[in-house]
């Protein structure tokens, strides 16, 4: 059985102590940190420290994201624990004077991050979720945490109207969930049937990260 061990994330770009922004990037199914390094190169931004976790077997959980969560255990809880541990460290470093921390995920990585953000509500400085949504077969509601961290969050979501893996209605439900927690939420829907990050999305992500960076 595949298990997710607590390996250090792969580093790319600026060192953490010199970065204007730390991006914690979570890859999709059958992918690896190398795919997000390619995205970082497409963005071409300087002063970004990329911290990139790697899933055992190139998958964070075995089934589809809209299946009952029990069918994706124990890997799902293990993957969420990886995020909890690694993001907790980055947030503590930020609070000690480091750069802002933004999370970014594509596909399965975006689904995992959506689930983590909505249920754990960590005090990150931004979130970009491309082609993903929270987990489970039915619409869900989420209660605000005591910290109110998400009320300060700006969330950018992207989804194609004909994506073969992530139905548009779940992306819309996920955007509504963030809005219900008072997060400033933008959902961009584009006409496409491919499961990829478009050049338009790259431009939008570049602008978002630039605005999130410490000046």
PyMOL commands that set and color helices and strands:
alter all, ss='L'
color gray80, all
select helices_A, chain A and resi 33-43+56-58+69-72+75-95+108-120+149-152+168-180+199-212
alter helices_A, ss='H'
color red, helices_A
select strands_A, chain A and resi 10-13+21-26+48-53+100-106+126-130+154-160+184-190
alter strands_A, ss='S'
color yellow, strands_A
deselect
rebuild
show_as cartoon
